[in-house]
Amino acid sequence: MPSRVWNKYVFGDVKRQVYLAPEEVIHIQNLIDVSGIDDYLHMLELQAQMTLTRALNCQDQFWRKKVRNQSFIHGDRNTTYFYRMSSIKIAAKLISLLLDGQVRITDPREMETHVVNYFQAIFGNHNEYIANDLVVKVIPSLVMVEENNMFRVMLLFDDVKKVVFDMNVDGALGPDGFGGIFTIIFGT
């Protein structure tokens, strides 16, 4: 089945949906800017945002299925899907306005300043706390003082060398991808 026919009849003309959905959102947001927000316009905006989200998800599914089919033909040369995915993510995460009480903030720099000030007010203050032993009472101590002191002792070079030279050279690879033989030859 050709891609255009597949797009139109299986997915419902994804390209047209993705083109029209943001226009509807912008149209409703312009109405809100002109006449102010009310329950009806708020509901219309939510519906338009949901339609946009559905269209973007449909486009995502379309490209996933298309890339699956194209990968059999073209292999790893198909980068269109990944470009489309990044475009969808950028379009879906755009913030066009913030409300600060009854004040609308639409300028990107003002929105940035508002968000920074908001979180600085929450997290920027010095926190007062009262020391208590709740953690000691609730969480059991699994390492004894003697064991902890043993863990804190500095290792000697000869001890480390003995452990490395006692490794099984034919054993499994370590987290760095190298086996014991590599460590013995190149680690000294």
Secondary structure as a PSIPRED ss2 file (coil, helix, strand):
# PSIPRED VFORMAT (PSIPRED V4.0)

   1 M C   1.000  0.000  0.000
   2 P C   1.000  0.000  0.000
   3 S H   0.000  1.000  0.000
   4 R H   0.000  1.000  0.000
   5 V H   0.000  1.000  0.000
   6 W H   0.000  1.000  0.000
   7 N H   0.000  1.000  0.000
   8 K H   0.000  1.000  0.000
   9 Y H   0.000  1.000  0.000
  10 V H   0.000  1.000  0.000
  11 F C   1.000  0.000  0.000
  12 G C   1.000  0.000  0.000
  13 D C   1.000  0.000  0.000
  14 V H   0.000  1.000  0.000
  15 K H   0.000  1.000  0.000
  16 R H   0.000  1.000  0.000
  17 Q H   0.000  1.000  0.000
  18 V H   0.000  1.000  0.000
  19 Y H   0.000  1.000  0.000
  20 L H   0.000  1.000  0.000
  21 A H   0.000  1.000  0.000
  22 P H   0.000  1.000  0.000
  23 E H   0.000  1.000  0.000
  24 E H   0.000  1.000  0.000
  25 V H   0.000  1.000  0.000
  26 I H   0.000  1.000  0.000
  27 H H   0.000  1.000  0.000
  28 I H   0.000  1.000  0.000
  29 Q H   0.000  1.000  0.000
  30 N H   0.000  1.000  0.000
  31 L H   0.000  1.000  0.000
  32 I H   0.000  1.000  0.000
  33 D H   0.000  1.000  0.000
  34 V H   0.000  1.000  0.000
  35 S H   0.000  1.000  0.000
  36 G C   1.000  0.000  0.000
  37 I C   1.000  0.000  0.000
  38 D C   1.000  0.000  0.000
  39 D H   0.000  1.000  0.000
  40 Y H   0.000  1.000  0.000
  41 L H   0.000  1.000  0.000
  42 H H   0.000  1.000  0.000
  43 M H   0.000  1.000  0.000
  44 L H   0.000  1.000  0.000
  45 E H   0.000  1.000  0.000
  46 L H   0.000  1.000  0.000
  47 Q H   0.000  1.000  0.000
  48 A H   0.000  1.000  0.000
  49 Q H   0.000  1.000  0.000
  50 M H   0.000  1.000  0.000
  51 T H   0.000  1.000  0.000
  52 L H   0.000  1.000  0.000
  53 T H   0.000  1.000  0.000
  54 R H   0.000  1.000  0.000
  55 A H   0.000  1.000  0.000
  56 L H   0.000  1.000  0.000
  57 N H   0.000  1.000  0.000
  58 C H   0.000  1.000  0.000
  59 Q H   0.000  1.000  0.000
  60 D H   0.000  1.000  0.000
  61 Q H   0.000  1.000  0.000
  62 F H   0.000  1.000  0.000
  63 W H   0.000  1.000  0.000
  64 R H   0.000  1.000  0.000
  65 K H   0.000  1.000  0.000
  66 K H   0.000  1.000  0.000
  67 V H   0.000  1.000  0.000
  68 R H   0.000  1.000  0.000
  69 N H   0.000  1.000  0.000
  70 Q H   0.000  1.000  0.000
  71 S H   0.000  1.000  0.000
  72 F H   0.000  1.000  0.000
  73 I H   0.000  1.000  0.000
  74 H H   0.000  1.000  0.000
  75 G H   0.000  1.000  0.000
  76 D H   0.000  1.000  0.000
  77 R H   0.000  1.000  0.000
  78 N C   1.000  0.000  0.000
  79 T C   1.000  0.000  0.000
  80 T H   0.000  1.000  0.000
  81 Y H   0.000  1.000  0.000
  82 F H   0.000  1.000  0.000
  83 Y H   0.000  1.000  0.000
  84 R H   0.000  1.000  0.000
  85 M H   0.000  1.000  0.000
  86 S H   0.000  1.000  0.000
  87 S H   0.000  1.000  0.000
  88 I H   0.000  1.000  0.000
  89 K H   0.000  1.000  0.000
  90 I H   0.000  1.000  0.000
  91 A H   0.000  1.000  0.000
  92 A H   0.000  1.000  0.000
  93 K C   1.000  0.000  0.000
  94 L C   1.000  0.000  0.000
  95 I C   1.000  0.000  0.000
  96 S C   1.000  0.000  0.000
  97 L C   1.000  0.000  0.000
  98 L E   0.000  0.000  1.000
  99 L E   0.000  0.000  1.000
 100 D E   0.000  0.000  1.000
 101 G C   1.000  0.000  0.000
 102 Q C   1.000  0.000  0.000
 103 V E   0.000  0.000  1.000
 104 R E   0.000  0.000  1.000
 105 I E   0.000  0.000  1.000
 106 T C   1.000  0.000  0.000
 107 D C   1.000  0.000  0.000
 108 P H   0.000  1.000  0.000
 109 R H   0.000  1.000  0.000
 110 E H   0.000  1.000  0.000
 111 M H   0.000  1.000  0.000
 112 E H   0.000  1.000  0.000
 113 T H   0.000  1.000  0.000
 114 H H   0.000  1.000  0.000
 115 V H   0.000  1.000  0.000
 116 V H   0.000  1.000  0.000
 117 N H   0.000  1.000  0.000
 118 Y H   0.000  1.000  0.000
 119 F H   0.000  1.000  0.000
 120 Q H   0.000  1.000  0.000
 121 A H   0.000  1.000  0.000
 122 I H   0.000  1.000  0.000
 123 F H   0.000  1.000  0.000
 124 G C   1.000  0.000  0.000
 125 N C   1.000  0.000  0.000
 126 H C   1.000  0.000  0.000
 127 N C   1.000  0.000  0.000
 128 E C   1.000  0.000  0.000
 129 Y C   1.000  0.000  0.000
 130 I C   1.000  0.000  0.000
 131 A C   1.000  0.000  0.000
 132 N C   1.000  0.000  0.000
 133 D C   1.000  0.000  0.000
 134 L H   0.000  1.000  0.000
 135 V H   0.000  1.000  0.000
 136 V H   0.000  1.000  0.000
 137 K H   0.000  1.000  0.000
 138 V H   0.000  1.000  0.000
 139 I C   1.000  0.000  0.000
 140 P C   1.000  0.000  0.000
 141 S C   1.000  0.000  0.000
 142 L C   1.000  0.000  0.000
 143 V C   1.000  0.000  0.000
 144 M C   1.000  0.000  0.000
 145 V H   0.000  1.000  0.000
 146 E H   0.000  1.000  0.000
 147 E H   0.000  1.000  0.000
 148 N H   0.000  1.000  0.000
 149 N H   0.000  1.000  0.000
 150 M H   0.000  1.000  0.000
 151 F H   0.000  1.000  0.000
 152 R C   1.000  0.000  0.000
 153 V C   1.000  0.000  0.000
 154 M C   1.000  0.000  0.000
 155 L C   1.000  0.000  0.000
 156 L C   1.000  0.000  0.000
 157 F H   0.000  1.000  0.000
 158 D H   0.000  1.000  0.000
 159 D H   0.000  1.000  0.000
 160 V H   0.000  1.000  0.000
 161 K H   0.000  1.000  0.000
 162 K H   0.000  1.000  0.000
 163 V H   0.000  1.000  0.000
 164 V H   0.000  1.000  0.000
 165 F H   0.000  1.000  0.000
 166 D C   1.000  0.000  0.000
 167 M C   1.000  0.000  0.000
 168 N C   1.000  0.000  0.000
 169 V C   1.000  0.000  0.000
 170 D C   1.000  0.000  0.000
 171 G C   1.000  0.000  0.000
 172 A C   1.000  0.000  0.000
 173 L C   1.000  0.000  0.000
 174 G C   1.000  0.000  0.000
 175 P C   1.000  0.000  0.000
 176 D C   1.000  0.000  0.000
 177 G C   1.000  0.000  0.000
 178 F C   1.000  0.000  0.000
 179 G C   1.000  0.000  0.000
 180 G H   0.000  1.000  0.000
 181 I H   0.000  1.000  0.000
 182 F H   0.000  1.000  0.000
 183 T H   0.000  1.000  0.000
 184 I H   0.000  1.000  0.000
 185 I H   0.000  1.000  0.000
 186 F H   0.000  1.000  0.000
 187 G C   1.000  0.000  0.000
 188 T C   1.000  0.000  0.000
